[in-house]
């Protein structure tokens, strides 16, 4: 297998079906793995489709743990990570994200969605985007480190691995794709709390100063795809 797609999902029953439509119809994707992270809304029933390997987590352990479980199952030479809540995603968007890596133009790739924060769109880089392509070999020897990360520490940890390679990172603009805010999915107060918890996890993983350095370093490695 060349490309394994890993989709961590927690209570995304209304949205994950469209994401699966895009992944399952993409000719470059050989394997689709959904990790149901202790959902209570029927996400697992929506994801139980032909062509999907479905893994159930007994309880919600967070995105990092769910991704790590999916990585352990994946058989592909390359890994594609997708968030389960994307709106407007098409198979062509995935092709544009995958091809820079398969074609050798970049070592890794990352999406820049239409509704990414204004600052990220302005600088042309969303350093915590959940949609990424990377060689599986890049994660060899990192399983223990991944298991110790906070619930939402995985993206910035991956950034550190990308920066260490000093190789090109392709930024792929997805002008028709959005990720709903946590407030839209959970309500205003619960959404604010979830955003605060996510930022707390990020800064426990690398710290604000390191986050800024990551952004600046990734901008020097960035190519537009």
N, C-alpha and C positions, 0 to 999 in steps of 0.2 A: 504493500500500500504506500502511496505517496502522501496523501493529505488526510488527516483525521480531524474532524470538527468536534470540539468539545463545548457543550452548552450547559453551564450551571444554571439552575432555575429554582427559585423559591416563590411560590404563589404567583405564577405568571400564566395561569390558565387562559385568560382572555387574549394574550399576546403571543405565546410561544408557537401557536399553530402557524402563523404567518412566517415566523423565522424558520421553522422546519420546512415549510414549502420552498423557501429560497435555498436552503442547504441541501435538501434531498434532490432537487432538480439541477444542481450544479454539476457539470461533468468533470470538474477538477477534484471534487470531494469524493473520497473513496469510503469514508466511514463517518457516521454521525452518532455521537454519544451524548445523551442527555443525562445529567446528574440531578435528580429530583432531591433538592436539599430540604427534606422534611416538610414539604408543602402540605397545606390543609385545604386547598381550594380545588382539587382535582387536576392539578398540573400533570400528574402522572398519567391520568386517563387521556388527556389531550396528546401527550407525547408518545403514547403507546401505539406507534404506527409502524407499518412495514418499512424496513430500512433503518430503524432507530434502535440502537442499543441503549436500554434504559436501566440506569442504576438508581436504586432507592437508598437514600441516607435515612437512618432511623429517626434522627432528629436534626433540626437546623443547626449546622455548624459554621455557616458563613461561606462566602464565596471562595476564599482561599482553599479551604478544606475540600469543597466540592470540586474545584478545578484539579486539585492534586489527585483526587480519586479518579477523575476522568482521564487524567494524564497516565495514570497507572494502567488503565484499560486500553488506551490508544495504541494502535499498531503502526500508525503512519510514520513516515520519515519526517514529515512536517506536521505541525500542529496549528490549527485555526481555532482561536477562542472567540466565541460570540456571546454577547449578553442575550438573555431570553426575551427581553421586553421591547426589542426594536420595532419601530413602526415605519413602513415604507420600504423595507429591505427587499431587494430583488436579487435574483441569481447573478445578474450582471455586476452588481455591487461587490459580491463575493469574488467574482473572477478578477475584478480590478484590484482587490486586496491581495489575492493569492499570486497573481502573475509576476509582480516585481521580484518575489522571492524565488519562485520556481524558475523564472527566466534568468536569475543571477544578477539582476540590476541592484538588488539590495539584500542584506542579510536577514532583515526582518521588515515587517510593515505594520502600520497602525492606521486606524480610521480617524477621520475628522468629520463628525456628524453636523448636520445642518443646525441643530439646536445646541451645539456645544457652547459653553460660556463665551461671551463676546471676546474676552481676552485671548482665549485659546484660538478662536477663529482669526483674530487680528494678527497673532504671531504665527499662525499656521501650524499649530501643534497642540493636541490635547494629550498631555503626558500621562493621564490616567484613563484614557479610553480603554474600554473592555474588549474591543475588536482588534485582534492581533494575529499575525502569522509569524512563526519562527521555526527553525530547525529543532527537531526533538533533541538532537545531540547537545544543544545549548543548555539543556536542563539536566544532563547527566551529572550525577553526584550532588544534586541539589534537593533531593526528596526530603531529607531530614530538615533542611532549612525551611522548605515550604511548609512542612508540618508545624513549625514553631511560629509562623507568621500570624499576626492578627487577622481577623475576619476579612478585612479589606486591605491587606497589605501587599497583595500579590502583584498588582500593576507596577508599583514603584520598585519592588524587588526585581521584577523582570527588566525594568529600565536599567538597573545597575548592571545586569548581565549584558544588556545591549551596549551600554556605554563601554564596558570592558573590552568588547570586540573591536571598537573603533571603526566599525564597518558601516556602510550606508543604511539608513533607516528610511523606508519609503512612507511618506504621509499621503494617504489616499482620501481625497475629499468625497464625502457622501452627501451631496447637496439635496438628495431626496429622502434621507433617512434621519429619523429622530429617535431619541430615547426619552420616554416620559419622565418627568420629575418625580421624585419620591412623594412630594406633596400631592401631585395629581393622582397617584396610586393609593396613598395611605391616608390622605387628609393633611391639612396644613400643619398642625402641631406635630403629628407623628412623622410627617415628612421632614420637618426641621430637625427633629431629634435624630432621625436616621442619617441625615446629612452630617450632623455634628458628630455622630458616632463614626461615620466613614472617615471624616477628616481626622478624628482622633486616632483611628487605626493607621492612617497614612503617616501621621507625624510620630507615632510610636515606632513605626518601622524605620523611618529615615530622618525625621526632624525637618522643620521648616527651611533651615539654611541648606540642607542637602537637597531638599525638593527644588529649591531655586537653582542650585548647581546642576541638578539633573536636567531641568528645562534648558538651561544654557548649553550644556553639552550635547543634548539631543538635537538642538537646533543646528549645531555645527555638523552633525552627522546626517541631517535630514536631506532627502531628495524628494521632489514632488512627482507623484505618479498619477 
